[in-house]
Amino acid sequence: MELSDLQTIRRELHQIPELGFQEVKTQLYLLEKIQRMKKSHVEFQKWKTGLIVRVAGVNASKTIGFRCDIDALPINEQTNYPFQSIHEGRMHACGHDFHMTIALGALQEIIENPLNDHVVFIFQPAEEGPGGALPMLQSEELNKWKPDVIFALHIAPDLPVGTVSSKPGLLFANTSELFIDFVGKGGHAAYPHLTKDMSVAASSFVVELQQIVARGLDPLESGVITIGKMESGFVQNAIAENARLEGTIRTIDPTTIDTVKQKIEMMARGFEISHDCSISIDYGANYYQVYNEERFVDLFANTVQQAGITYQEASAAMTGEDFGYMLKEIPGFMFWLGVESPFGLHHAGLQPNEQSLEVGAKTVVNTIQALSV
Ligand SMILES: CC(=O)N[C@@H](CCC[C@H](N)C(=O)O)C(=O)O
């Protein structure tokens, strides 16, 4: 596919971002593109709001899988693009518009030049939450065409176009969402002694949470607790009866996340006494670490270098990815694709360089070919 075709697809997808398991327009868009490419050796199945496409090999001994994620974030876009999101409060701020476009570009190439092996393209919903990889992996649809080896990519705003990066072993962290609800007693702003102020309780809780990482964990273990959203009260001159914190926990070791959760629960019991309130905790979606198999990372590094693309050894990151569940069951790896954006992932100004679409599609095709040898 020409760069201009990839750009058109990316821009059209960028305009219709949808949250996890609501990717209705996105699924239709992908279907329409796939129908146009479809030939007799191509089949597809829908899975919820996602899709699985299989290109049959000419003499297959295995199935190679490439997975891309298709959902967006509840972020208000702040780019100066003429093709901004038409969905208010929704944005492809994690590059999934790029991931889908690259998958479509690679799919077309593989349809036109089928390999010996079968190739399965997985368009997975709900990566940002509540998590589509695990239920998709357990689905009849995916099990019908289960890959023997699988890989995926993620855009990297801090890497130049023409550079890709990965590493053997741990690439992304273990994660758990974190939702904490506080219930106290509201009242007039002038009579705090008659109330249980949940704005104060929740604010102190946010600050105290950081002590769990600073003082509750072995300094040689890594952890992050981030509260990305807090809400309380409803008017400036009333004391808040309710508060809600929304955040995420990240750890390098899968067992450390349980330690963090225990400490949060102990802290909540203490706050219930000291603030005379009730606190409930929900951990939402939990993702398993992304762990790359060394032999595939080596093969990938050699393949891209032969194609004139720069390979850089990555460091592990505290980002999460439910693709970790797929890698737990199917051998493979994940890599970062350089897109040099002035703003990072999950930022309202994310503007990845579209030149990277061609590099991405070429890299995916080359990798599938290398895995098929
Ligand atoms: C690559 C990336 O940015 N992934 C997300 C995954 C989110 C998982 C979940 N909603 C959570 O916040 O724990 C990330 O934020 O790392």
The ligand as a Tripos MOL2 file, in Angstrom:
@<TRIPOS>MOLECULE
LIG
   16    15     1     0     0
SMALL
NO_CHARGES

@<TRIPOS>ATOM
      1 C1          0.3910    0.9530   26.0980 C.3       1 LIG1
      2 C2         -0.5090    1.5710   27.1030 C.2       1 LIG1
      3 O1         -0.4460    2.7650   27.3120 O.2       1 LIG1
      4 N1         -1.3610    0.7520   27.7360 N.am      1 LIG1
      5 C3         -2.2310    1.1770   28.7870 C.3       1 LIG1
      6 C4         -2.9900   -0.0190   29.3140 C.3       1 LIG1
      7 C5         -4.0090    0.3790   30.3680 C.3       1 LIG1
      8 C6         -4.3980   -0.7220   31.2800 C.3       1 LIG1
      9 C7         -5.3990   -0.3100   32.3390 C.3       1 LIG1
     10 N2         -6.4720    0.5250   31.8490 N.3       1 LIG1
     11 C8         -4.6870    0.3780   33.4790 C.2       1 LIG1
     12 O2         -4.6770    1.6050   33.5460 O.co2     1 LIG1
     13 O3         -4.1400   -0.3120   34.3420 O.co2     1 LIG1
     14 C9         -1.4190    1.8190   29.9180 C.2       1 LIG1
     15 O4         -1.9680    2.7190   30.5760 O.co2     1 LIG1
     16 O5         -0.2580    1.4420   30.1540 O.co2     1 LIG1
@<TRIPOS>BOND
     1     1     2 1
     2     2     3 2
     3     2     4 1
     4     4     5 1
     5     5     6 1
     6     5    14 1
     7     6     7 1
     8     7     8 1
     9     8     9 1
    10     9    10 1
    11     9    11 1
    12    11    12 2
    13    11    13 1
    14    14    15 2
    15    14    16 1
@<TRIPOS>SUBSTRUCTURE
     1 LIG1         1 GROUP 0 **** ****
